[in-house]
């Protein structure tokens, strides 16, 4: 696996792949990899000739009170995992390479603004977050020029924002959302799970149980959003250490609330365990 740290070198590689007529799959990450990330790599390898991954902890998507400084950075372990998984090239730029002269913190810097979509769901809890996500992913798409890009369904709001960006800004890339990968006990895999204390890790299972309550009620014939949300809230009431951020039923593309559940709708949950914010969701009609 080739490790590339400069934009110029990455572009030289991708131009060579294009000249050779090779399809390129791209898995952008912030590192701290787990089996969920590796499932994206595996999907890319099945569907593309070349798989490129990136590791970049993007400062632009963290607010001042968030965990940028302590976000886990495990580059050597991550790179070994990616090489073992069959990644052809790893793009690992520095912040200065991606944002010259500290432009990530400059209010006059040119940014990709996602509009109202960026202030819904997780965007409501993390103002400016999706501006940072859209900006860095747009830059990565221009640098890597992938045929397909792979993202996890756990970050459902991110998927909605990036799908809209690809459509509205005419990116020549297919965005592929891949199923949530879970621990054996049902917890959605996340790099932030490693922040949890043993007690918080146990309590974090409430997210999956809450969604399970709503799913069971839906499969029994209930489709009212209010009823499904109430079923999830009942589970959270049994775990007072978990602080609800949101429980909602939304359209997966617009992230606007729905009154009735139907196949394809997104039932989404976010909660805090201590200082750690976790998210989970269920696309109604799919296996949970």
C-alpha positions, -999 to +999 in steps of 0.1 A: +000+000+000+013+034-010+010+062+016+006+096+000+007+128+020+006+155-007-023+166-029+000+168-059+012+132-055-023+120-050-035+137-081-006+121-101-017+087-089-054+092-097-046+106-132-026+075-139-055+053-128-078+073-151-055+069-181-055+031-175-093+031-174-094+018-138-124+024-116-115+039-082-134+033-050-128+058-022-132+054+016-127+087+034-121+083+072-108+102+102-089+072+114-095+053+146-107+025+124-130-003+133-148-031+114-174-007+101-147+012+081-132-021+069-166-032+056-166-001+034-131-011+021-144-046+014-174-032-005-151-010-026-128-038-034-157-059-047-170-031-069-139-012-081-105-019-096-086+003-071-094+013-036-081+044-020-087+053+016-080+086+034-072+094+070-077+131+079-091+144+112-108+174+097-106+204+121-133+223+101-161+200+113-154+203+150-168+232+170-147+249+197-163+229+224-160+195+207-134+168+208-109+177+180-079+177+202-087+144+219-101+126+188-083+093+187-053+093+163-040+058+157-023+062+123+002+033+124-025+007+135-050+022+110-025+020+081-017-016+089-054-025+089-059-008+056-030-025+040-042-059+052-077-051+039-063-046+004-062-008+001-040+003-029-032+038-017-037+058+016-041+095+014-030+110+047-025+148+044-017+172+072-040+200+081-016+224+066-017+205+033-055+205+032-059+240+046-029+261+037-019+289+061-045+279+087-074+286+063-096+260+082-101+287+109-104+317+086-139+331+083-130+345+049-121+310+036-143+296+008-166+270+022-192+246+009-225+256+027-251+228+027-280+252+032-310+243+054-303+206+051-271+212+071-290+224+101-313+194+105-308+163+127-271+163+137-266+197+122-291+212+147-270+198+175-236+207+159-239+241+142-214+244+113-205+207+114-219+199+080-202+229+064-170+213+076-180+179+063-192+192+029-161+213+024-135+186+032-154+159+012-157+182-018-119+188-016-112+151-013-135+143-042-116+168-064-082+154-053-090+117-055-115+118-084-132+085-074-157+065-094-175+056-062-173+068-026-184+047+004-199+060+035-216+043+065-254+045+070-248+052+107-240+087+098-274+091+080-275+129+081-240+131+066-251+107+039-281+130+031-259+161+030-233+145+008-259+130-016-274+165-020-239+180-026-231+154-052-264+161-070-264+199-067-227+205-075-226+179-103-198+157-089-191+128-112-191+102-084-215+076-072-221+078-034-227+044-019-242+041+016-233+009+034-252-009+062-244-001+099-219-026+114-227-035+150-209-050+180-222-085+190-245-069+216-260-044+190-241-012+197-233+006+164-196+007+158-181+041+162-146+055+168-161+074+197-171+042+215-135+041+228-143+072+249-169+053+270-162+040+305-174+005+312-206+018+328-212+042+298-205+014+274-232-007+291-256+021+291-249+030+254-269-001+245-300+019+252-298+034+217-301+001+200-328-011+224-348+021+219-347+016+181-357-020+186-388-009+206-399+013+178-391-014+152-411-040+171-441-016+174-439-009+136-438-045+128-470-050+149-487-025+126-482+009+143-470+036+119-476+068+139-443+087+143-455+099+178-461+063+189-428+050+176-409+079+193-428+073+225-418+036+224-381+046+221-384+072+249-398+045+272-366+026+269-345+057+276-365+063+307-350+031+321-315+044+315-313+079+331-276+082+326-282+085+288-293+120+278-314+122+247-304+146+220-331+136+196-354+108+187-372+114+154-387+099+122-376+118+091-373+116+054-338+102+047-331+127+019-345+159+033-342+151+070-376+167+076-400+151+102-426+126+090-459+119+108-462+084+095-437+056+091-433+038+058-406+017+042-375+038+036-382+064+063-354+070+087-359+065+125-329+082+141-316+085+177-288+105+193-278+106+229-250+115+253-233+090+275-212+112+298-195+136+274-197+112+244-224+118+218-235+086+200-259+082+171-279+052+156-307+048+132-329+024+113-341+026+077-377+013+081-382-019+062-346-030+065-332-055+089-322-040+122 
